[in-house]
Amino acid sequence: MVHEPLLHIMPRTHQVAIIGFSRFELETLVTYFRLTTSSQPGHTSYRLVRSMRSSELILVDTDLPKALNAVQAAGRASDCICIGRARGFGNALAYLPRPIDALRVKRVLDQLIDRHSDTHAQVHPDLIELPRHRPGRRLQ
């Protein structure tokens, strides 16, 4: 019996740091990526994390100088997808304008991961978790 490699059978989950952004933008992205996560074989999914150390790629708010400084100080400018009106880094992987389009962000991530498919993320304790919504209750 021939077995396929485990990496081709299991879904691939990649960690993406998210640096900056308003609470609304953060919640929108986290919710979108949570809803599009699939356990289908070969499906690529993403976990948004707070730490650049545990991430493969970084979404950075280029309109927030503090976010740009943090990425630059970590030496991770070349791992960034810059989102905003400001251009960000000259060596960033991609640039996306505001308003944020979560589907477009996912498509860019998919293209970048396809190009760099030799790295795989692990589950990390600093995942960004939003409260689960229960019908009849307001999110806080």
Wavefront OBJ file of the C-alpha trace (Angstrom):
o trace
v 0.000 0.000 0.000
v 1.376 3.402 -0.994
v 0.801 6.317 1.390
v 0.795 9.923 0.301
v 3.011 12.250 2.326
v 1.146 13.653 5.315
v 1.645 17.235 4.095
v -0.481 16.545 1.016
v -3.286 15.000 3.057
v -3.603 17.445 5.937
v -4.685 21.059 5.528
v -1.807 23.520 5.636
v -2.039 26.257 8.268
v 0.244 29.259 8.034
v 0.715 31.903 10.694
v 0.457 35.535 9.707
v 1.281 38.350 12.116
v -0.999 41.351 12.024
v 0.663 44.583 13.141
v -1.292 47.792 13.626
v -4.857 48.310 12.340
v -7.967 49.531 14.095
v -10.034 47.223 16.271
v -12.701 47.063 13.544
v -10.149 46.110 10.859
v -8.562 43.525 13.141
v -11.913 41.938 14.008
v -12.935 41.923 10.347
v -9.756 40.129 9.269
v -9.786 37.650 12.153
v -13.447 36.811 11.529
v -12.936 36.434 7.779
v -9.985 34.085 8.195
v -11.784 32.075 10.875
v -14.817 31.637 8.590
v -12.714 30.617 5.596
v -10.703 28.016 7.501
v -11.312 24.550 6.182
v -10.176 21.104 7.197
v -10.313 19.918 3.586
v -7.210 18.042 2.407
v -4.715 20.331 0.727
v -6.572 23.504 1.759
v -4.408 26.418 2.837
v -5.621 28.243 5.931
v -4.222 31.053 8.028
v -3.994 31.853 11.717
v -3.526 35.495 12.577
v -1.072 35.951 15.437
v 0.284 38.876 17.448
v 3.964 37.963 17.342
v 6.209 38.406 14.322
v 8.522 35.731 15.752
v 5.959 32.978 15.226
v 4.812 34.112 11.781
v 5.748 33.354 8.220
v 4.282 36.551 6.814
v 3.198 39.902 8.245
v 0.241 42.146 7.482
v 1.290 45.676 8.469
v -0.703 48.903 8.646
v 1.486 51.318 6.701
v -0.530 54.295 7.911
v 0.663 53.673 11.456
v 4.334 54.701 11.891
v 4.582 52.699 15.133
v 3.682 49.499 13.225
v 6.251 50.216 10.517
v 8.927 50.894 13.142
v 8.176 47.600 14.925
v 8.494 45.606 11.705
v 11.689 47.427 10.725
v 13.214 46.853 14.185
v 12.436 43.141 13.920
v 14.177 42.973 10.537
v 11.046 41.582 8.878
v 10.270 44.222 6.224
v 10.845 41.716 3.420
v 8.133 39.418 4.870
v 5.407 42.093 4.761
v 2.213 42.696 2.952
v 1.755 46.439 3.362
v -1.808 47.694 3.677
v -2.699 51.373 3.657
v -2.282 54.686 1.911
v 1.413 54.995 2.749
v 3.776 52.848 0.669
v 5.637 51.151 3.527
v 8.813 49.260 2.688
v 10.587 49.138 -0.652
v 11.248 45.429 -0.278
v 7.764 44.386 0.883
v 6.152 41.377 -0.772
v 2.944 43.201 -1.727
v 1.027 46.471 -1.332
v -2.726 46.721 -0.874
v -4.720 49.957 -0.574
v -7.404 50.821 1.948
v -10.197 50.050 2.484
v -9.125 46.553 3.465
v -10.621 43.809 1.317
v -10.220 40.550 3.266
v -10.775 38.408 0.162
v -8.006 40.259 -1.667
v -5.692 39.875 1.334
v -6.354 36.113 1.329
v -5.678 35.863 -2.408
v -2.337 37.641 -1.982
v -1.438 35.342 0.934
v -2.375 32.291 -1.161
v -0.137 33.462 -4.017
v 2.786 34.152 -1.685
v 2.430 30.826 0.128
v 2.274 28.973 -3.194
v 5.585 30.615 -4.106
v 7.143 29.789 -0.725
v 5.480 26.449 0.025
v 8.536 24.940 1.689
v 7.773 26.467 5.117
v 4.944 25.384 7.400
v 3.591 27.047 10.538
v 2.845 25.433 13.871
v 0.100 26.299 16.300
v 1.390 28.969 18.657
v -0.046 30.215 21.972
v -0.281 33.862 20.916
v -3.160 33.359 18.486
v -5.575 36.233 18.282
v -8.872 34.926 19.569
v -12.145 36.808 19.371
v -15.065 36.011 21.650
v -17.504 33.531 20.160
v -20.868 35.062 19.352
v -23.883 33.431 20.919
v -27.287 34.126 19.409
v -29.209 36.638 21.497
v -26.062 38.082 23.084
v -24.117 41.137 22.042
v -20.421 40.878 21.311
v -18.336 42.771 23.858
l 1 2 3 4 5 6 7 8 9 10 11 12 13 14 15 16 17 18 19 20 21 22 23 24 25 26 27 28 29 30 31 32 33 34 35 36 37 38 39 40 41 42 43 44 45 46 47 48 49 50 51 52 53 54 55 56 57 58 59 60 61 62 63 64 65 66 67 68 69 70 71 72 73 74 75 76 77 78 79 80 81 82 83 84 85 86 87 88 89 90 91 92 93 94 95 96 97 98 99 100 101 102 103 104 105 106 107 108 109 110 111 112 113 114 115 116 117 118 119 120 121 122 123 124 125 126 127 128 129 130 131 132 133 134 135 136 137 138 139 140
